[in-house]
Amino acid sequence: MSAPTIQVLCKQDFTQQHIVSIPDAEPLPPLCPSSIRVKTCMFSLTANNVSYAKAGHIFGWWDVHPLPSSIPEQFKDPEKYGRISAWGYGVVKESNRDDLPIGSLVYGYLPIGTLPVDLELSPSTTVPGQFHESSAARAKQFPVYNEYLTLSPSQASFLSDERRGWDALLRIPFSVSHRLNRYVFAWDEANLAPPSTLKLGPTPLPPWTMEHADMKGAVVILLAASGKNAVTFARQLKSARPAGSRPRKLIAVTSQSSKAFVEATGFYDLICLYGAIGPERVPDAITGNLDRDTKVIVCDFGGRGSCFTDFVTALKPLAKTVLPIGIGSQPKVSTKEEVLERISRSMAIGMVQVNASDVFAEAAKKVGKKEFEDEFSKSWGEFLDAGGVPGLKMEVGEGMDAVGKGWDKICRGELGPETGLVLKV
């Protein structure tokens, strides 16, 4: 049997990737109490993974699955090298929990590679099949990264490879979009949840109110509108809000190369290209939809360069209210200082930053954890049954070589928005 293999990235430049064999990893140490040993088997690679590498030093994502002690000497320096994780499925290879036998499936935030990971789990008291990673090493992580859904071996046998692939690719983007739509931009004040409780600046976070959340008659603009997070959010705004609470216009800002895919989704009323936007420059197609009584919500899913701050600044004299929302970041190499500077510039224009983990936690408080999860599962199933995102195709690669090639394509900007990359290892 071949030695376990993992992906290792250079922390200063995540485009520098190494697929590393670890011949000294086995035999693995004894399993701790209340733990399972999981081997990742299927996951997706998207711009989200780039974000984990880009801002991992700020939000602790490099620490979720640290370098194994058995890694070859040239990769041992944790200041220089690290691992990121991906959303997907793993299979239980060893277990000392009666409720999670060998062969069970685990869905969640898992390491990229064939080296198994040990998870110390506590079961949810309200949601069957849900567990929380409770080890001291994971205590500082945002809760969403420590939650795992599980399926028994018999339940797993009914889950097709295609369904597993869509779960790996879109379940997390859809879950963020669903909660943003239903709770952050709530139409019912009883469900209203803040976009974040994370304090990024020196001043306390202002309260999030129904005045912020109200989308009725608003113009909503999505930057980086072709990404998985953006298109699932656009679909929510189009089809998952009651009459009388929907935006008046939904506008996409995207690149020329992504325009055809964005059009094919059918989710947007208007599409603008990055080249039409600049400091003090707003396209006529957009200004024609604005007046002094208009509320504009600008959602940045990772727009290019200074597009977000330039655009928001240019829009402010043209509308009654401009609400900038930060959700993603451009998938390009940035230093820690550059990331913090970008956050600072965005905060200066009044950006409200979304923290998905906070949204999940605060929204669950509104309706109760079980109802929260049940309602999401129903919506997720309906989304898949309705065909998901028009024009989006799943591309499946196998093996760690395919992982390396897929990561390189994402870093070079060669993976088109119409392709969702899923890996089996």
LINURSUL-V405802 format. One record per backbone hydrogen bond with DSSP energy under -0.5 kcal/mol. CO is the residue of the C=O (numbers start at 1). NH is the residue of the N-H. Records with the same first field share a line. If there is no record, write none. Layout:
CO=NH + NH
This chain:
4=22
5=114 + 115
6=20
8=18
9=11 + 82
10=13
13=10 + 16
15=17
16=10
18=8 + 20
20=6
22=4 + 25
32=35
34=121
35=96
36=38 + 119
37=93 + 94
38=40 + 117
39=91
41=425
42=89
43=423
45=421
46=49 + 50
47=51
48=52
49=53
50=54
51=55
53=56
55=58 + 59
56=60 + 61 + 62
60=63
61=64
63=66
68=71
72=75
73=76
76=78
77=80 + 81
80=11
82=9
84=112
86=110
87=44
88=108
89=41 + 42
90=106
91=39 + 93
92=103
94=37
97=100
101=104
104=92
105=151
106=90
107=149
108=88 + 110
110=86
111=113
112=7
114=116
117=38
119=36 + 121
120=134
122=132
126=128
127=130
129=150
130=124
131=148
132=122 + 134
135=138
136=139
138=141
142=145
143=146
144=147
146=133
148=131
149=107
151=105
152=156
153=157
155=158
156=159
158=160
160=164
161=165
162=166
163=167
164=168
165=169
166=170 + 171
167=171
170=174
171=175
172=176
173=177
174=178
175=179
176=180
177=181
178=182
179=183 + 184
180=185
183=186 + 193
188=191
189=192
195=355
197=199
198=200
207=209
209=212 + 213
210=214
215=218
218=220 + 248 + 249
219=221 + 297
220=251
221=223 + 299
222=253
223=301
224=227
227=231
228=232
229=233
230=234
231=235
232=236
233=237
234=238
235=239
236=240
242=245
246=217
249=220 + 251
250=269 + 270
251=222
252=272
253=224 + 225
254=274
255=258 + 259
256=259
258=262
259=263
260=264
261=265
262=266
263=266
270=252
272=254
273=276
274=277
278=281
281=278
283=286 + 287
284=288
286=289
287=290
291=294 + 320
294=296 + 320 + 321
295=219
296=298 + 323
297=221 + 299
298=300 + 325
299=223 + 301
300=327 + 328
304=307
306=310
307=311
308=312
309=313
310=280 + 314
311=315
312=316
313=317
315=318 + 319
316=319
321=296
322=324
323=298
324=352
325=300 + 327
326=354
330=332
335=339
336=340
337=341
338=342
339=343
340=344
341=345
342=346
343=347
344=348
345=349
346=349 + 351
347=350
351=353
352=326
354=356
355=358 + 359
356=360
357=361
358=362
359=363
360=364
361=365
362=366
363=366 + 367
364=368
368=372
369=373
370=374
371=375
372=376
373=377
374=378
375=379
376=380
377=381
378=382
379=383
380=384
381=385
382=386
383=388
384=387
388=390
389=392
391=393
393=420
394=396
395=397 + 422
397=424
399=403
400=404
401=405
402=406
403=407
404=408
405=409
406=410
407=411
408=412
409=414 + 415
410=413
414=416
416=419
418=393
419=421
420=395 + 422
421=45
422=397
423=43
424=399
